[in-house]
Amino acid sequence: MPVFLSKLHAEHPPRWVTFTGQDLQSVTGLESEEYMDDAAHHEVWAAGTFAERFPFVAEFLRTARAGQTALFTEASGEFTIEDD
């Protein structure tokens, strides 16, 4: 499954991860609207690569339902679900 994320993930962990039902979308929370509007600031990773780089998201990746967004406030793996 593809993960669409900003290049800020090279320096910062994910804060919000959304499962759309077909892919994942991740932001660090530091992206401005202007930053996100520029396609050059986006990357696509495989879900496995994303989980290897950020292992604390693994539980959400296993249990997520379409439309759910996980809010991560730390790298403990604990998250809060924000249903769309």
Residue pairs with C-beta under 8 A, 6 or more apart in sequence:
1 22
1 23
1 24
1 46
1 47
2 23
2 24
2 44
2 45
2 46
2 47
3 23
3 24
3 25
3 26
3 44
3 45
3 46
3 47
3 49
3 50
4 23
4 24
4 25
4 26
4 42
4 43
4 44
5 14
5 25
5 26
5 27
5 42
5 43
5 44
5 45
5 50
6 26
6 27
6 28
6 31
6 35
6 36
6 41
6 42
6 43
7 41
7 42
7 43
8 27
8 28
8 30
8 31
8 35
8 41
9 26
9 28
9 43
9 53
9 54
12 28
12 30
13 28
13 54
13 56
13 72
13 75
14 26
14 27
14 28
14 54
14 57
14 72
15 27
15 28
15 29
15 71
15 72
15 73
16 26
16 27
16 29
16 69
16 70
16 71
16 72
16 82
17 24
17 25
17 26
17 57
17 60
17 69
17 70
17 72
18 24
18 25
18 26
18 68
18 69
18 70
18 84
19 60
19 61
19 64
19 65
19 66
19 67
19 68
19 69
20 66
20 67
21 66
21 67
24 47
24 50
24 61
26 50
27 36
31 41
35 41
36 42
45 53
47 61
50 57
50 61
51 57
51 58
51 61
54 75
55 77
56 72
56 75
56 76
56 77
57 70
57 72
57 77
58 77
59 77
59 79
60 70
60 79
64 70
67 83
67 84
68 81
68 82
68 83
68 84
69 81
69 82
69 83
69 84
70 79
70 80
70 81
70 82
71 79
71 80
71 81
71 82
72 78
72 79
73 79
73 80
